[in-house]
């Protein structure tokens, strides 16, 4: 793991505070080299994906969480553009349906897990239940199982424990987990909101509710800090990705995914001696066709 990745990874023994991470960080990289580097990283990622698919031993779950306008959609679009779509699935989680509310809060996320050999990308995730629901406890009350008087410190501790247990279970069973928090500054979010308002082609991306949530910025930052500190484990690490410069965000995400692939010791399946003999026989039959 190179120093860049180490910088963004939250160790289970490290206390995460948003103020300690610079949203504008770009390291030694420049915009001039970004496009070429991303092409190289995309090609390498594609090769590694093919090996994982062929090996069929692991799956990869990539989780994206962020404030509005942090660039989750574009990060997914550009960093995953070189992957084979047959081995990749993206889920964007919206407000729970009545059926989903009749189950525990992790149920719908469990259903969306990637099978072995495939990549699953979750645009928002089970963490919404300890982020937006912590800022808006009334959302949790939509769950008939949750009583108003039960929502206190112990309630959130139990949800963190449920998340840790869920991630530990799927990790033991072959799912490798990466969790990205795209760390955008409040200043940059304001800039992107104004672009969405001022450019007609981007109006559809904006909702007046986004401004209401922006007013709760500090509450959200505390919720992120609590969730990340409670759930960043070696088998399910959180990475805090600077998000003010989209081109760098994409580089950082790509490098971390590649590093994760390499840690899985991927290789194409090796044929047995018998299968090699069958392969040679098939070759000869094809060559001798009339």
VOKE-756799 format. One record per residue (C-alpha): x, y, z. Coordinates in steps of 0.25 Angstrom, whole numbers, plus 5000, padded with zeros to 4 digits. Layout:
N
XYZ ...
***
This chain:
290
500050005000 500650134996 500750265005 499550324997 498650215001 499150205015 498850355017 497350335014 497150205021 496550215035 497150115044 496350045055 497250105065 497250245059 496150355063 495550415051 495250565051 494750635038 495550755041 496850675040 496650645025 496850745014 495650735004 496650814994 497750714995 498350674982 499750624986 500850624975 499750604964 499350714954 498150734945 499150714933 499450574936 498050534941 497450484928 498550394924 498750344938 497250304939 497350234926 498550154931 497850124944 496550084937 497249984928 497949924940 496649914948 495949844936 497049734936 496949714951 495449704950 495549594939 496449514948 495449524960 494249484951 495049364946 495549324959 494149334965 494649334979 494349474984 493349584982 493649734984 492649824990 492949974989 492150074997 492050224994 491550325004 491650475004 490950605005 490050654993 490950704981 492150634986 492250554973 491850414976 491150394963 492250444954 493250374962 492550244960 492350274945 493850314942 494550214951 493750094947 493650134932 494650024928 494049914935 493249794929 491749834932 491449684932 492249674945 491849804951 490549844958 490149984963 489050004974 488550144978 487750144990 486650234992 485550245002 485150105007 483850045002 482749995011 483249855009 484649895013 484149965025 483549835029 484949775031 486149815038 486949925033 488049845027 487149745019 487049825006 488549845006 488749695008 487949664996 488749754988 490149694991 490949644979 491149494977 492549434976 493349484964 492549614963 492749764968 491549824975 491549984976 490550044986 490250184984 489850214998 489750095007 489250035020 490050155026 488950245023 488250185035 489350245044 489550375036 488350445031 487450365041 488350415053 488250555048 486750535046 486350435057 484850445052 485250365039 485550245048 484150255054 483650205040 484050075045 482950015053 483949945062 484650065067 483950145078 484150285080 484650275094 485750175090 486550265081 487750305090 489250275091 488950125092 488050125080 489250175071 490250085078 489349965075 489250005060 490750025059 490849885065 489849825055 490649895043 492049835049 491349695050 490849705036 492149745030 492949645038 491949535033 492049565018 493549585019 493749445025 492949395014 493749445003 493249595001 494449695001 493949835006 494349975002 493650095008 493850235002 493450365009 493650474999 494050595007 493550715000 493750855007 492550945010 493151045001 493250954989 491850904991 491251044991 491951064977 491450934972 490050964977 490051104970 490551034957 489350944958 488351064960 489051154949 489151054938 487851004932 488450874928 488850844943 487550894949 486950744950 488150714960 487650814970 486550814980 486150924990 486350815001 487850814998 487850955004 487150905017 488150795019 489350885016 488850965028 489050835037 490550825032 491150815046 490150715050 490450625038 491950645040 491850595055 490950475050 492050435039 493150445050 492350355059 491950255049 493350245043 494050235056 493050125060 493150045048 494550055041 495149915042 496349845035 495349755028 494449875025 495250005024 494750145022 495550235013 495450385014 495550444999 495750584997 494650634988 494850774984 495650734972 494850634964 495950594955 496850554968 495650484975 495550394963 497050364963 497050334978 495850244977 496450164965 497750144972 497050094985 496249994977 497449944969 498249924983 497049854988 496949764976 498449734977 498249694992 497349584988 498449504981 497649494968 498049394957 497449324945 497049184948 498049074945 497548964937 497848824942 498748724934 497448654929 496748784925 498048824917 498048694910 496548714906 496948854902 497948804892 497048704887 496048814884 497048894877 497448774868 496048744865 495848894861 497048894852 496648764845 495248804842 494948794827 
***
